[in-house]
Amino acid sequence: MALGIHSGHGGARGGPAMVGPDGAFDGPVVERAAGREWTLPAGAFWQVHPAAADTLAGAVLDLLDPRPGESAWDLYGGAGLFAAALATRLGPDAPITLVESAPPAVSAARANLTDLAGLSVVPATVEAALRRRRVRGPVDLVVLDPPRTGAGAAVSRAVMAAGPRAVAYVACDPAAFARDVRTFRDGGWRLAALRAFDMFPMTHHVECVGLLSP
Ligand SMILES: C[S@@+](CC[C@H](N)C(=O)[O-])C[C@H]1O[C@@H](n2cnc3c(N)ncnc32)[C@H](O)[C@@H]1O
């Protein structure tokens, strides 16, 4: 997803950065979230609303309640917002695997999270990474933050098969989310908690964060 008008608070030039439809703009954007500073290229996903990144990261941590010693997957990880948030609780050496298919986001994750010794970045689609077992369970915690199409049945089943104790599903399309919740329910899981955020005021979009439990 390309950035639109980027808030870029604390940005490289101290003001908003304009991003055209072709993704061209005049320099990297600097953001603060999850207790760190991020330098992001135009092609990497970032939440548009300035408060969204920390709000969603806080909701994910609240719902997953990460415990020392646990491992985690950040699927559809972008530049690594949720991996970084998880590491604030699990520690820099915790085994966290981020899967992301867009090369600019993969580069941003690698460049911004060099301090996380336990982090593995897998440059692939989530579907292929799971199918080819480049990402393998068991794992304790999973964050799923797919694009509007949702994770789909194959990914949802593969996540359940990895045996996590909790999955945080960050959903920008409630209909796709509901479809995937049905797959989890059919697998014996339940939607244990649900939060909704009006992150795009004056539009019909509602961002949801759901906690799925086996
Ligand atoms: C909604 S964004 C979330 C990014 C990140 N979690 C964040 O909050 O900043 C979805 C991300 O998934 C990536 N993506 C889209 N389809 C994918 C797929 N099939 N496999 C892996 N990544 C994918 C996009 O490039 C994008 O970075």
Ligand as a Chemical Component Dictionary entry (heavy atoms), coordinates in Angstrom:
data_LIG
# 
_chem_comp.id                   LIG 
_chem_comp.type                 NON-POLYMER 
_chem_comp.pdbx_formal_charge   0 
_chem_comp.three_letter_code    LIG 
# 
loop_
_chem_comp_atom.comp_id 
_chem_comp_atom.atom_id 
_chem_comp_atom.alt_atom_id 
_chem_comp_atom.type_symbol 
_chem_comp_atom.charge 
_chem_comp_atom.model_Cartn_x 
_chem_comp_atom.model_Cartn_y 
_chem_comp_atom.model_Cartn_z 
_chem_comp_atom.pdbx_ordinal 
LIG C1  C1  C 0  -1.824 -3.654  6.471  1  
LIG S1  S1  S 1  -0.094 -3.655  6.066  2  
LIG C2  C2  C 0  0.598  -3.957  7.675  3  
LIG C3  C3  C 0  2.063  -3.676  7.849  4  
LIG C4  C4  C 0  2.573  -3.640  9.294  5  
LIG N1  N1  N 0  2.043  -4.729  10.065 6  
LIG C5  C5  C 0  2.287  -2.308  9.952  7  
LIG O1  O1  O 0  1.340  -2.207  10.751 8  
LIG O2  O2  O -1 2.999  -1.324  9.677  9  
LIG C6  C6  C 0  0.054  -5.192  5.223  10 
LIG C7  C7  C 0  1.461  -5.547  4.801  11 
LIG O3  O3  O 0  1.417  -6.828  4.182  12 
LIG C8  C8  C 0  2.229  -6.831  3.025  13 
LIG N2  N2  N 0  1.654  -7.899  2.185  14 
LIG C9  C9  C 0  0.589  -7.843  1.347  15 
LIG N3  N3  N 0  0.301  -9.074  0.879  16 
LIG C10 C10 C 0  1.215  -9.920  1.438  17 
LIG C11 C11 C 0  1.421  -11.328 1.376  18 
LIG N4  N4  N 0  0.627  -12.095 0.629  19 
LIG N5  N5  N 0  2.433  -11.865 2.087  20 
LIG C12 C12 C 0  3.241  -11.068 2.854  21 
LIG N6  N6  N 0  3.085  -9.738  2.961  22 
LIG C13 C13 C 0  2.076  -9.167  2.274  23 
LIG C14 C14 C 0  2.166  -5.431  2.480  24 
LIG O4  O4  O 0  3.306  -5.137  1.708  25 
LIG C15 C15 C 0  2.100  -4.614  3.776  26 
LIG O5  O5  O 0  3.396  -4.283  4.224  27 
# 
loop_
_chem_comp_bond.comp_id 
_chem_comp_bond.atom_id_1 
_chem_comp_bond.atom_id_2 
_chem_comp_bond.value_order 
_chem_comp_bond.pdbx_ordinal 
LIG C1  S1  SING 1  
LIG S1  C2  SING 2  
LIG S1  C6  SING 3  
LIG C2  C3  SING 4  
LIG C3  C4  SING 5  
LIG C4  N1  SING 6  
LIG C4  C5  SING 7  
LIG C5  O1  DOUB 8  
LIG C5  O2  SING 9  
LIG C6  C7  SING 10 
LIG C7  O3  SING 11 
LIG C7  C15 SING 12 
LIG O3  C8  SING 13 
LIG C8  N2  SING 14 
LIG C8  C14 SING 15 
LIG N2  C9  SING 16 
LIG N2  C13 SING 17 
LIG C9  N3  DOUB 18 
LIG N3  C10 SING 19 
LIG C10 C11 SING 20 
LIG C10 C13 DOUB 21 
LIG C11 N4  SING 22 
LIG C11 N5  DOUB 23 
LIG N5  C12 SING 24 
LIG C12 N6  DOUB 25 
LIG N6  C13 SING 26 
LIG C14 O4  SING 27 
LIG C14 C15 SING 28 
LIG C15 O5  SING 29 
# 
